Each structure stands twice: as structure tokens, then as C-alpha cells.
Amino acid sequence: MSFSYEHLPALQQQLREGSVTCQSVVEHYLQQCKEQAHLNAFIEVWDAEALQRAKELDQRLQSGGEMGSLFGMVIAVKDVIVMEGHGATASSHMLENFESLFNATCVQRLLDADAIIIGRTNCDEFAMGSSNETSYYGNVKNAADPTRVPGGSSGGSAVAVQAGMCMTSLGTDTGGSIRQPASLTGTVGIKPTYGRISRYGLIAYASSFDQCGPFTTNATDAALLLEVMAGADTHDATSAQEPVPAYASQLHIDRPLRFAWYPQVMDNEKLDSEIRAQFHATLEKLQAEGHIAEPVDFPYLDYLVPAYYVLTTAEASSNLSRYSGVHFGHRTQAEVAGVDALISHSRSEGFGREVKRRIMLGTFVLSSGYYDAYYTRAQKVRRRIREATLEVLEKYDAILTPTTPTTAFRLGEKTADPIEMYLADIFTVQAPLAGIPAVSVPLYRHSNGLPFGLQIMGKPFDETTLLALTQMLMERY
């Protein structure tokens, strides 16, 4: 079958006409998964289950049944999002044999809307990483250049969409784990407002930051997915009660907008010169079309990454304490004397190096004598960052920055220097610290042939504007 995917409404029209079937579409993507297996994007592909579901959907359509809003969408889920009867390991040896007894809320809503879930994707261990090199299952490779990283932590989900192994995928974003790999792979990646999508069924890294979101090739699919997954959930007390707009029917900009951008960001020595030049070119195009783009001073940029890593490692230390080998997680088979030794050996074997580093950092900042100096102070900084961000957004519709300071770097290039790796998140951590939505839009191509994106940060629960801007920019620029 010759199959080319544009967006879901076009596919659903073909399904109604009978020119394609769900089964033939799934077979196409399963073949792509086999051909692109060297990229290591998937931990597990659920061939038989996906084909069976496709057949059931085809039968329903042929018998005149109704189509759910995501009917026929072939989607992959990151290996920190649980699905009943399937493994969910957070790409860690610690959870290697875990099988979920229930569906995450976002997964259940996808299934209720007639999506087809094709498998679970590789990621940095416990979503801790910016390059997808910390996974127990090995590195994910960028489809644009397999010698380079795809970004992280949701690198497998990004590459699955980039390489055409599925239509869309789900990732999670704690400090940029959707937007950064979206930029490095040339895909659309959106982090919704904190609480917009339920976290029930997500394996936690940092609970006050983690948020589920989609990778797509277009704004329409992102809007449709967000419509389905967003909304309050009785299983998650942090899920927002805000009504869910009909995002997909509001993908248009009908007035001049006001954009803020940070001169300090554009002067940052870490920023690639071509990324800087293309960013300014976009500002000029927006202004030529009647929009306003003004430089705004944001005095807390130097505090973003330090505050983020103090707070997220503290939360990780707490969240991962449950994996002791006694009640939960990998248990060592070594001969040990006593419970303390059992826990120590189990964690040493079960966790990878980066996860251990972040647990130790988090335990340190929460420890007696350092709690106020680090954790309490970081919480105060986070509050001020949120207040200052919202002050900017009172005057402007959105904040524009590059998503990443560089294009995809080479595998192994930054693994020896954790600080250098952490700085890959320099432009993406503001949104989760402030709890606002943000999207990476795949607009650009570097002279080295690699893609990179424009980041748009918006007002709380104003994903409508972000999606409409994504549509406009991808159509015109």
C-alpha cells in the first residue's frame, strides 16, 4: 500500500471512502517500525494487539458504527505511561519486570476515542536526561543523523514520529522533555499547562513539574489529542477543573498579537549563531504581518536551571524512595546481611548512574542543615519566576525563544559533563517552573542539515493560542 499521512481528518476521510483500512494503515506503520528498528525508538511494539484493534475498528465502520474523534490514529506512548497488561519500566532495570494493572487516564481517554496504540517508546531512565542516553535499553538515535542524539527524555517518542513509525506519540515534559526532543527531531511538541492533563498513571519523576503531552507532525493532530486527553480527573487531585476548549476548531489567528522576547537569551554565548539569525528573521516576518514583537528584560534567567534542578532532584529523591527492593522494584540476588544491605544493593543494581546522581543531589538539598539553604530558597525563586512570567504575559500574548541553544549534538558528546548536559534545558525550564504551556514549532533547518524549533510560551490554560500560532507559523514560515 502506498500511504502518505497528512493529518487525522484526511485519514478519516479515506477510511470513510474505503480507500484505506485501519488494518492496512497499522500494517504500514508496523513495517516502518521494523525498517527503522536501528534507531531504537521502541522498547516494545505490540503488533498483534494493534492489528486486532484495527480489525475491530474496520468492522465497526463497515457496519455503520460511529467513529470516535481519534478513530484510526496510530499512536505510541512513552515508557513512563502505564497501560493495562503491558510493561512500563521508565526505561530502567529497576522496573524491568513490572506490568501495569490499569490504564493511565490519558491512555484510557485515547482508547475511548478509538485510537490504536502501537507500542511503548524508549526514554531516558525515569525521564532523567536531555539526550536519551541514560536508558537501560540503550541510546535512541536521531533519524536525521543516527550519530546524533534525539534529545530527551522523550527521545523515543520524538523519533517514532520523526521516522514515520507512528502518526503521533505521547511524551512527558518535566523541564523540556517534550519540547527539546521535538526541536532536535523537527516535530511539534507541546507541554500543556500544569494540571491540564491528568498525571494518573504516569511514573513520577518530579510531581509538581511532570506533564503529559503529544508529539505530532502538525497542529491539527496536537489539537485533537489535547481535546481528548485534557480535563479534570477524580484520580488526580492536581488535575485542573478548567473547561476544555474545542482546540481543533480554533486553529486560526484573527488579530494582531503581541510577542515578548528576551535579549539576554539572544546574547547567550551558548546560542548557535544560525539559530540566533533565524529567530530574528522570524521576528521580522511577524512584525511585517502587523504583529508586535518587543524585547523584554527578564532578570531571573540565570536562576532558571539551578532552581529547576534543586527542586526536581528533591522531588525525585522522594518519589524514587519507594523503589527499595523490599516491596517494590528490582531486588538483588546477592547474599546480603540485613534489610539495609538489601536496599543498598538493590538500588545500586536497579538504578543507572544519572538517576543515582539526581537522587543523591535531591537527598542532599533536603537534608538537615541544607533544606533552607537550597530547597526553601529554590521554592521562593520558583514563586518569583512564576510571578515575573505572568507579569510579562499580562502585557503580551506569548513569549518567543529558541527551543534549544544548538541542533542535535553527537552521541556521547556531553555524557562526561553533567552540567553541560543540564544546560541543554536552558530555554525550556521556565515554562514548567511557571506552570504555563509551551510548544516547540519545527520551523527551521540548520546549514548542517539538522532541524531546530521555535518555542512559544503562553498564558496558563491558553493552549488555544499556542496551537493556532503553530498552525499559522507552519503554514506561512
C-alpha positions, 0 to 999 in steps of 0.5 A: 500500500502506498500511504502518505499521512497528512493529518487525522481528518484526511485519514478519516476521510479515506477510511470513510471512502474505503480507500484505506483500512485501519488494518492496512494503515497499522500494517504500514506503520508496523513495517516502518517500525521494523525498517527503522528498528536501528534507531531504537525508538521502541522498547516494545511494539505490540503488533498483534494487539494493534492489528486486532484493534484495527480489525475491530475498528474496520468492522465497526465502520463497515457496519455503520458504527460511529467513529470516535474523534481519534478513530484510526490514529496510530499512536505510541506512548512513552515508557513512563505511561502505564497501560493495562497488561503491558510493561512500563519500566521508565526505561530502567532495570529497576522496573524491568519486570513490572506490568501495569494493572490499569490504564493511565487516564490519558491512555484510557481517554485515547482508547475511548476515542478509538485510537490504536496504540502501537507500542511503548517508546524508549526514554531516558531512565525515569525521564532523567536526561536531555539526550536519551542516553541514560536508558537501560535499553540503550541510546535512541538515535536521531533519524536525521543523523543516527550519530546524533542524539534525539534529545530527551527524555522523550527521545523515543517518542520524538523519533517514532514520529520523526521516522514515520513509525507512528502518526503521533506519540505521547511524551512527558515534559518535566523541564523540556522533555517534550519540547527539546526532543521535538526541536532536535527531531523537527516535530511539534511538541507541546507541554500543556499547562500544569494540571491540564492533563491528568498525571494518573498513571504516569511514573513520577519523576518530579510531581509538581513539574511532570506533564503529559503531552503529544508529539505530532507532525502538525497542529491539527493532530496536537489539537485533537489529542489535547481535546481528548486527553485534557480535563479534570480527573477524580484520580488526580487531585492536581488535575485542573477543573478548567473547561476544555476548549474545542482546540481543533476548531480554533486553529486560526489567528484573527488579530494582531498579537503581541510577542515578548522576547528576551535579549539576554537569551539572544546574547547567550554565548551558548546560542548557535549563531544560525539559530540566533539569525533565524529567530530574528528573521522570524521576528521580522516576518511577524512584525511585517504581518502587523504583529508586535514583537518587543524585547523584554528584560527578564532578570531571573534567567540565570536562576532558571536551571539551578532552581529547576534542578534543586527542586526536581532532584528533591522531588525525585529523591522522594518519589524514587524512595519507594523503589527499595527492593523490599516491596517494590522494584528490582531486588538483588540476588546477592547474599546480603546481611540485613534489610539495609544491605538489601536496599543498598544493593538493590538500588545500586543494581536497579538504578543507572548512574544519572538517576543515582546522581539526581537522587543523591543531589535531591537527598542532599538539598533536603537534608538537615542543615541544607533544606533552607539553604537550597530547597526553601530558597529554590521554592521562593525563586520558583514563586518569583519566576512564576510571578515575573512570567505572568507579569510579562504575559499580562502585557503580551500574548506569548513569549518567543525563544529558541527551543534549544541553544544548538541542533542535535549534538553527537552521541556521547558528546556531553555524557562526561559533563553533567552540567553541560548536559543540564544546560541543554534545558536552558530555554525550556525550564521556565515554562514548567517552573511557571506552570504555563504551556509551551510548544516547540514549532519545527520551523527551521533547518540548520546549514548542517542539515539538522532541524531546530524549533521555535518555542512559544510560551503562553498564558496558563490554560491558553493552549488555544493560542499556542496551537493556532500560532503553530498552525499559522507559523507552519503554514506561512514560515 
